[in-house]
Amino acid sequence: MAIEDQIALCSEHFSKWKGMALSAEDTVEAKHCMEKAFFWLELQSAFIALNAVEQTRGSDADVKQKILQAKTNLSRKLVDYADDTLKELGF
């Protein structure tokens, strides 16, 4: 998936969870939704930063290696998020 698509996906999920938090019936539900929203906002910010570094210094081999490692770490965060979500759903 292209980084632009990843940024757009994060933005979409952030907006969804933020909206759910703002319309939540109680504070526990609102807190849960805001935690999800902040996760997506943090992920979006990381992808934007990586994209900026890749655009400005992406030709340097050392920088390419660090960008790849950062993308791996972000993918791991997404896997952990999916695992937590499946546990919440009882799978």
Backbone torsions as a table, in degrees:
resi	resn	phi	psi	omega
1	MET	NA	134.0	179.7
2	ALA	-67.2	149.9	-177.0
3	ILE	-62.2	-32.1	177.3
4	GLU	-64.0	-38.5	177.4
5	ASP	-68.1	-37.9	178.0
6	GLN	-64.6	-41.0	178.0
7	ILE	-63.4	-43.9	179.3
8	ALA	-64.2	-40.5	178.4
9	LEU	-62.8	-44.3	178.1
10	CYS	-61.9	-42.3	179.3
11	SER	-62.2	-42.4	179.3
12	GLU	-62.1	-46.5	-179.9
13	HIS	-67.4	-38.6	177.0
14	PHE	-59.5	-47.4	-179.4
15	SER	-61.4	-40.9	179.7
16	LYS	-61.6	-50.7	-177.0
17	TRP	-69.1	-35.5	176.9
18	LYS	-63.0	-44.9	178.0
19	GLY	-61.2	-40.5	178.2
20	MET	-65.6	-38.2	179.2
21	ALA	-65.8	-40.8	-178.6
22	LEU	-70.0	-25.4	-179.5
23	SER	-103.1	8.6	-178.0
24	ALA	-64.2	148.1	-178.4
25	GLU	-79.1	-30.5	-179.0
26	ASP	-137.5	168.7	-175.0
27	THR	-70.3	-30.6	179.2
28	VAL	-65.7	-45.9	178.1
29	GLU	-65.0	-41.3	179.1
30	ALA	-62.2	-41.6	179.4
31	LYS	-63.8	-43.9	178.8
32	HIS	-60.0	-45.9	-179.7
33	CYS	-65.9	-38.5	179.3
34	MET	-67.9	-35.2	176.1
35	GLU	-61.3	-42.3	177.4
36	LYS	-65.5	-42.2	179.8
37	ALA	-61.7	-44.6	-179.6
38	PHE	-66.8	-33.4	175.0
39	PHE	-57.8	-48.9	-178.0
40	TRP	-67.8	-34.9	177.3
41	LEU	-66.6	-42.1	177.7
42	GLU	-62.5	-43.4	179.4
43	LEU	-64.5	-42.0	177.9
44	GLN	-61.2	-45.0	179.3
45	SER	-60.7	-40.3	178.9
46	ALA	-64.9	-42.9	178.5
47	PHE	-65.3	-37.9	177.7
48	ILE	-64.4	-43.5	178.7
49	ALA	-63.2	-44.3	178.0
50	LEU	-61.4	-41.2	178.6
51	ASN	-62.1	-41.9	179.2
52	ALA	-63.5	-43.9	179.5
53	VAL	-65.2	-42.8	-179.6
54	GLU	-62.8	-38.2	179.9
55	GLN	-70.7	-34.2	-175.4
56	THR	-93.0	-35.5	-174.7
57	ARG	-130.8	20.2	-174.4
58	GLY	-67.9	-11.2	-179.0
59	SER	-84.2	-16.6	178.9
60	ASP	-75.5	127.2	-176.3
61	ALA	-60.8	-39.8	179.7
62	ASP	-65.9	-40.2	178.9
63	VAL	-67.1	-40.1	177.6
64	LYS	-58.5	-42.1	179.3
65	GLN	-63.9	-42.9	179.3
66	LYS	-67.6	-36.3	177.0
67	ILE	-64.7	-42.7	178.2
68	LEU	-61.8	-41.9	177.9
69	GLN	-63.9	-41.6	179.1
70	ALA	-63.9	-41.4	178.0
71	LYS	-64.2	-37.4	176.5
72	THR	-62.3	-43.8	178.6
73	ASN	-63.1	-39.5	178.6
74	LEU	-67.7	-37.4	176.4
75	SER	-63.7	-38.9	177.4
76	ARG	-63.2	-39.9	177.0
77	LYS	-61.7	-40.0	178.5
78	LEU	-66.0	-39.5	177.7
79	VAL	-64.1	-43.6	177.7
80	ASP	-62.3	-40.0	178.1
81	TYR	-62.5	-45.8	179.7
82	ALA	-63.8	-40.3	178.8
83	ASP	-62.7	-45.7	178.2
84	ASP	-62.2	-40.1	179.2
85	THR	-64.9	-41.8	177.6
86	LEU	-64.2	-37.9	176.8
87	LYS	-64.7	-40.2	177.2
88	GLU	-61.1	-34.7	-179.3
89	LEU	-83.2	-5.9	176.3
90	GLY	90.2	20.7	179.0
91	PHE	-97.6	NA	NA
